Amino acid sequence: MARKKKIEMEVVNHNAAGIDVGSKSHFVAVGQALDDVKEFGVYAEDLAELCKWLLSFEITTVAMESTGDYWQNLYVELQKHGLEVILCNGKFTKHAKGKKTDVKDSRWIQQLHSLGLLSGSFLPDETTEILRTYCRQRTNWIELAASASRKMQKYLKFLNFRLDVVVNDVCGLTGLKIIEDICNGNLDPFSLAEHRHYNCRKPKQEIAKALHGNNREDYLFGLQQEYDSYKFFQRKIKACDKEIERLIKSEIKKSPENKKLKTTDKPYKRVNKNAVDIKNFNQIAFQYFGGVDLMAVEGVSHATVMAIMSEIGIDGFKKFKSAKQFCSWLRLAPNNKISGGKILSNKIPKGSNRLKIALRHSANAIGNLKDTHLSDFFKRIAYRKGRQAAVSATARKLATIIWTMIMKNVPYNPPSQYLFLDQKRKMGIAKRIKKQMAKFDIKPDEIGLGNSLSPNYNF
């Protein structure tokens, strides 16, 4: 007779609990029996009672799903009571097919956590989380301001004020002054054209031609409303900038050594109009990262550095043991699927966070540069696999460089072999020129090249 096999799995976390987080109640399981599951409310006193109930069973570690925003208050309360909390992605705690209830979900999470089959999501430190709140709120105001700007352009077109034709940016210096004057009741095109900024390419006469409108009252009312909204959003953005600057400078003050650090100015780094308005941000970022000059990397802008500060922070890099783990967390590394010894797929996993988006924007900007280490890398990938693949590959390379600079405290130093390849390319061009000149018996001095075709190839 065949013997019945009994398969057992080793329990890794003996004092483990599982919580199914909900909007109106939380189901907590400390074991697999029905009596080991209890429902709690979501009020402050309910959360305190939940923690006391867990401690009565000598629970030391808790796993729960990251369901919406309902987990945050519970997470803070559990940490206050000294419990180790693992926040899991919902796709890792999915139950097998069958009947689904809140009780079964909590027991399933408890079972997986006891066997050590759940991994926690990344959570930043408190300072980074506060900075992230300010930056994300600022992003929301920028999106609302952009929406108000588009609606202003719509009402201007309805009024037949073709301001979008004569100025590059309706919300620029010239555009905003003209819109403000229109909202104040001035509809004379020639007096409106007097607000032209000296950098505007179009002359006053052409601007005046574009400002002959139909003067409908309903469209003027709509324009006034959207202009007031735009000014309100701009005030909110400036308030966020002040809070961000105050928090960053307070962190720098905690370490007097970092406050003395200074780096070279970078006037070639363009400041986008939506970037955080912090004076001398280059020096502040250098001090914040303890002497690591991230702005020295080509393609890394003020927005990229701010995304690194607010989304992961300095302490966040320490949670990744290697640059490969960091790239994998960003979902910039290939997800290899192998079966039967063959690679079925190696695409980058779906999904992205704000830091990955910022790195991809920087990588796209690198693709427009010339004669740099990263732009050469970008163009080699783009030639073989296209621009989209080159953006992903360059973003992964940027992530590796940033992780190495911060964790090992080393400056950005592009490898020299790419300079050697550039010299080889110039050498090949020089040889072809010499060959054509020899074919037609032409000397370099005769056409003004002189010694430019010497072995140094400095032309």
C-alpha positions in Angstrom: 0.0 0.0 0.0 1.2 3.5 -0.8 2.0 5.6 2.2 0.2 8.9 2.6 2.7 11.8 2.4 2.5 14.7 4.8 4.0 18.0 3.7 4.9 20.5 6.4 6.2 24.0 6.0 8.5 25.6 8.5 7.0 28.4 10.6 9.3 31.4 10.4 7.3 34.0 12.4 5.8 32.2 15.4 4.1 35.2 17.0 2.6 36.6 13.8 -0.8 38.2 13.1 -2.6 39.1 9.9 -5.0 42.1 9.4 -7.5 42.6 6.6 -7.8 46.4 6.3 -11.1 47.9 5.5 -12.8 51.2 5.3 -15.2 50.7 8.2 -13.6 47.8 10.1 -10.5 45.7 10.4 -10.4 41.9 10.7 -7.5 40.7 12.8 -6.3 37.0 12.9 -3.8 35.7 15.5 -4.3 32.1 14.4 -6.2 29.8 12.0 -9.2 29.0 14.2 -12.4 31.0 13.9 -12.0 32.1 17.5 -8.6 33.6 16.6 -10.3 36.2 14.4 -11.8 39.4 15.8 -13.3 42.5 14.1 -12.4 46.0 15.2 -13.6 49.5 14.2 -11.6 52.3 12.7 -11.9 55.0 15.4 -8.9 55.9 17.5 -10.1 54.0 20.6 -10.8 50.9 18.4 -7.2 51.0 17.0 -5.8 51.2 20.6 -8.0 48.3 21.6 -6.8 46.3 18.6 -3.1 46.8 19.6 -3.8 45.8 23.2 -5.6 42.6 22.0 -2.6 41.7 19.9 -0.2 42.3 22.8 -2.3 40.0 25.0 -1.5 37.1 22.6 2.3 38.1 22.7 2.2 39.1 19.0 5.5 40.6 17.8 5.0 41.0 14.1 1.9 42.0 12.0 1.2 41.8 8.3 -1.5 43.8 6.5 -2.6 44.8 3.0 -2.0 48.3 1.7 -5.7 48.9 0.9 -6.2 52.5 -0.3 -5.3 55.0 2.5 -7.1 53.1 5.3 -3.9 51.4 6.5 -2.0 54.6 7.5 -3.5 55.4 10.9 -3.5 51.7 11.8 0.2 51.4 10.8 1.2 54.4 13.0 -0.7 53.0 16.0 0.8 49.5 15.6 4.3 51.1 15.5 3.6 53.1 18.6 2.9 49.9 20.5 6.3 48.4 19.5 5.0 45.9 16.9 6.9 45.1 13.8 4.6 45.9 10.8 4.9 44.6 7.3 2.9 46.4 4.7 2.2 44.1 1.7 1.0 44.8 -1.8 -2.5 43.4 -2.3 -1.4 41.2 -5.3 0.9 39.2 -3.0 -1.9 38.3 -0.6 -4.5 37.2 -3.1 -6.4 34.1 -1.9 -6.8 30.9 -3.9 -10.0 30.6 -5.9 -13.1 30.0 -3.8 -15.3 31.7 -1.4 -13.9 35.1 -0.3 -14.7 36.7 3.1 -12.9 39.1 5.3 -12.4 36.4 8.0 -10.7 34.1 5.4 -8.6 36.9 4.1 -7.2 37.8 7.5 -6.5 34.1 8.3 -4.8 33.7 4.9 -2.6 36.8 5.5 -1.7 35.4 9.0 -0.8 32.0 7.5 1.4 33.5 4.8 3.2 35.8 7.2 3.8 32.9 9.7 5.5 31.0 6.9 7.6 34.0 5.9 6.1 34.3 2.4 5.3 38.0 2.5 7.7 40.9 1.8 7.1 44.4 2.9 6.7 47.5 0.7 9.1 50.4 0.8 8.2 53.1 3.3 10.3 56.3 3.7 11.5 57.8 7.0 9.4 60.5 8.7 11.3 63.5 7.3 11.1 62.2 3.8 7.4 61.4 4.2 6.7 65.0 5.4 8.7 66.4 2.4 6.8 64.0 0.1 3.5 65.4 1.4 4.5 69.0 0.6 5.8 68.0 -2.9 2.8 66.0 -3.9 0.5 68.7 -2.7 2.5 71.2 -4.8 2.1 68.9 -7.8 -1.6 68.9 -7.3 -1.7 72.7 -7.3 0.5 72.8 -10.5 -2.0 70.5 -12.3 -4.9 72.7 -11.2 -3.0 75.9 -12.4 -2.4 74.2 -15.8 -6.1 73.4 -16.1 -6.9 77.1 -15.3 -4.4 78.2 -17.9 -6.0 76.0 -20.6 -9.4 77.4 -19.8 -8.1 80.9 -20.0 -6.8 80.2 -23.5 -10.3 78.8 -24.4 -12.1 81.9 -23.3 -9.5 84.1 -25.1 -10.2 82.2 -28.3 -14.0 82.6 -27.8 -13.4 86.4 -27.4 -11.3 86.3 -30.6 -8.2 87.5 -28.6 -5.6 85.4 -30.4 -3.0 85.9 -27.7 -1.7 82.3 -28.2 -0.5 83.3 -31.7 1.6 86.3 -30.8 3.1 85.0 -27.5 4.8 81.6 -26.8 3.2 81.3 -23.3 -0.1 82.9 -22.4 0.9 82.7 -18.7 4.2 84.5 -19.4 5.1 88.0 -18.5 3.4 89.6 -21.5 0.4 87.3 -21.5 -0.5 87.7 -17.8 -0.3 91.5 -17.9 -2.6 91.6 -20.9 -5.1 89.2 -19.3 -5.1 91.1 -16.1 -5.8 94.4 -18.0 -8.6 92.7 -19.9 -10.2 91.5 -16.6 -9.9 95.1 -15.3 -12.1 96.3 -18.1 -9.5 97.6 -20.7 -10.5 96.2 -24.1 -8.5 98.7 -26.3 -6.0 96.6 -28.4 -3.4 99.3 -28.7 -3.2 100.0 -25.0 -3.1 96.3 -24.3 -0.2 95.9 -26.7 1.8 98.3 -24.5 2.3 95.5 -22.0 4.6 93.8 -24.5 7.8 92.6 -22.7 11.1 93.5 -24.5 11.9 89.8 -25.0 8.7 89.2 -26.9 9.4 88.4 -30.6 6.3 89.9 -32.0 6.1 93.7 -32.4 3.4 95.8 -30.7 1.5 96.4 -34.0 1.0 92.6 -34.5 0.0 92.1 -30.9 -2.6 94.8 -31.3 -4.0 93.1 -34.4 -4.5 89.9 -32.4 -6.5 91.7 -29.6 -9.5 92.9 -31.6 -12.3 90.9 -29.9 -16.1 90.5 -29.8 -16.2 91.6 -26.1 -19.0 89.2 -25.1 -19.8 89.6 -21.4 -20.2 85.9 -20.6 -16.8 85.0 -22.0 -15.2 88.0 -20.1 -16.9 86.7 -16.9 -15.5 83.2 -17.5 -12.0 84.6 -18.2 -12.1 86.6 -15.0 -13.1 83.5 -13.0 -10.2 81.4 -14.4 -7.7 84.2 -14.0 -8.7 84.6 -10.3 -8.3 80.8 -9.9 -4.9 80.8 -11.6 -3.6 83.5 -9.2 -5.0 81.6 -6.2 -3.2 78.4 -7.3 0.0 80.3 -7.8 -0.2 81.6 -4.2 -0.7 78.1 -3.0 2.3 76.9 -4.9 4.5 79.6 -3.4 3.3 78.6 0.1 4.3 75.0 -0.6 7.7 76.2 -1.8 8.3 78.0 1.5 7.4 74.9 3.5 9.7 72.7 1.4 12.6 75.2 1.8 12.1 75.5 5.5 12.1 71.7 6.0 15.2 71.1 3.9 17.2 73.9 5.6 16.1 72.6 9.0 17.5 69.2 8.1 20.8 70.7 6.9 21.1 72.6 10.2 21.1 69.3 12.1 24.6 68.6 10.8 26.9 71.7 11.0 29.6 69.9 8.9 27.2 69.6 5.9 26.3 73.3 6.2 30.0 74.2 5.4 30.1 72.2 2.1 30.2 74.1 -1.2 30.1 72.9 -4.8 30.7 74.5 -8.1 28.0 76.6 -9.7 26.1 75.2 -12.7 24.7 78.0 -14.8 24.1 75.6 -17.7 21.4 73.8 -15.8 18.2 75.3 -17.0 15.5 76.0 -14.3 12.0 75.0 -15.4 9.3 77.5 -14.4 7.5 74.7 -12.5 10.6 73.9 -10.4 10.6 74.5 -6.7 11.5 78.2 -6.0 14.5 77.7 -3.7 17.4 80.2 -4.0 20.7 78.5 -4.7 19.2 75.0 -4.9 22.4 73.6 -6.3 24.3 74.3 -3.0 21.4 73.3 -0.8 21.1 69.9 -2.6 24.8 69.3 -2.3 24.7 70.0 1.5 21.5 67.9 1.9 23.1 64.8 0.4 26.3 65.3 2.5 28.7 66.3 -0.2 27.2 64.2 -3.1 26.8 66.4 -6.2 23.9 64.9 -8.0 23.5 67.9 -10.2 26.9 67.1 -11.8 25.2 64.2 -13.7 24.1 65.3 -17.1 20.3 65.2 -17.5 19.7 65.5 -13.8 17.6 68.7 -13.2 16.2 70.4 -10.2 13.0 68.4 -10.5 14.9 65.2 -10.5 16.9 66.0 -7.4 13.7 67.1 -5.6 12.0 63.8 -6.6 14.9 61.9 -5.1 14.7 64.0 -1.9 10.9 63.6 -1.5 10.3 60.0 -2.7 13.1 58.0 -1.2 15.4 60.3 0.8 19.0 59.6 2.0 18.0 56.8 4.4 15.8 55.2 1.8 18.8 54.2 -0.3 20.1 52.2 2.7 17.2 49.8 2.4 18.6 48.5 -0.9 21.7 46.4 -0.6 22.8 46.9 -4.2 22.1 49.0 -7.2 20.4 46.0 -8.8 17.8 45.9 -6.0 17.2 49.6 -6.3 16.6 49.3 -10.1 14.3 46.3 -9.5 12.3 48.3 -7.0 12.0 51.1 -9.6 10.8 48.5 -12.1 13.6 49.5 -14.5 15.2 46.0 -14.6 14.0 43.2 -17.0 11.5 40.7 -15.5 12.9 37.5 -17.0 10.4 34.6 -17.5 12.1 31.4 -18.3 10.5 28.0 -19.1 12.1 25.0 -20.6 15.5 26.7 -20.7 14.1 29.4 -23.0 13.4 33.1 -22.2 9.7 33.6 -22.8 9.8 37.3 -21.9 12.2 39.9 -20.5 10.1 43.0 -20.6 10.2 45.6 -17.8 7.4 45.1 -15.4 4.4 47.4 -15.6 3.8 50.2 -13.1 5.8 53.2 -12.1 6.3 55.6 -9.2 7.1 59.3 -9.2 10.9 58.7 -9.0 10.8 56.4 -12.0 8.9 59.0 -14.0 11.5 61.7 -13.0 14.4 59.4 -14.0 12.7 58.7 -17.4 12.2 62.5 -18.0 16.0 62.9 -17.3 16.8 60.1 -19.6 14.7 61.6 -22.4 16.6 64.9 -21.9 19.9 63.1 -22.1 18.9 61.8 -25.5 18.9 65.4 -26.8 22.5 66.1 -25.5 25.7 65.8 -27.6 29.1 64.3 -26.9 28.5 63.2 -23.3 29.0 59.8 -21.7 25.3 59.1 -21.1 24.1 60.6 -24.4 26.5 58.3 -26.3 25.1 55.4 -24.4 21.5 56.6 -25.2 22.2 56.9 -28.9 23.8 53.4 -29.1 20.7 51.8 -27.6 18.3 54.0 -29.6 20.1 52.9 -32.9 19.6 49.2 -32.1 16.2 49.1 -30.2 14.5 52.5 -30.6 14.1 55.6 -28.4 11.6 54.1 -26.0 14.0 51.3 -25.1 16.8 53.8 -24.8 14.9 55.9 -22.3 14.3 52.9 -20.1 17.9 51.7 -20.3 19.3 55.2 -19.6 16.9 55.7 -16.7 18.2 52.4 -15.2 21.8 53.6 -15.7 21.0 56.8 -14.0 19.5 55.0 -11.1 22.7 52.9 -10.7 24.9 56.0 -10.9 22.8 57.8 -8.2 22.7 54.8 -5.9 26.5 54.4 -6.2 27.2 58.1 -5.6 25.0 58.3 -2.5 25.8 55.0 -0.9 29.6 55.1 -1.6 29.9 58.9 -1.4 31.8 59.2 -4.7 31.7 62.0 -7.2 30.3 61.5 -10.7 33.2 60.4 -13.0 32.3 59.2 -16.5 34.5 56.3 -17.7 37.3 57.3 -20.0 36.8 54.5 -22.5 33.9 56.4 -24.1 36.3 59.3 -24.7 38.6 56.8 -26.4 35.8 55.6 -28.7 35.1 59.2 -29.6 38.8 59.6 -30.5 38.6 56.5 -32.7 35.6 57.9 -34.5 37.5 61.1 -35.2 40.5 59.1 -36.3 38.3 57.2 -38.8 37.0 60.5 -40.2 40.5 61.9 -40.5 41.7 58.8 -42.4 38.8 59.1 -44.9 39.6 62.7 -45.5 43.3 61.9 -46.1 42.3 59.2 -48.5 40.1 61.5 -50.6 42.8 64.2 -50.6 45.4 61.7 -51.7 43.1 60.6 -54.5 42.9 64.1 -55.9 46.5 65.0 -54.9 45.4 67.8 -52.5 47.6 68.9 -49.6 46.1 70.1 -46.3 47.7 73.5 -46.5 46.1 74.2 -49.8 42.6 74.0 -48.4 43.4 75.6 -45.0 43.4 72.5 -42.8 47.1 72.9 -41.8 48.0 70.5 -39.0 44.4 69.6 -38.2 44.9 66.1 -39.6 47.9 65.4 -37.4 47.9 62.2 -35.1 46.2 64.3 -32.3 43.1 64.7 -34.5 42.1 68.0 -32.7 39.8 69.4 -35.4 
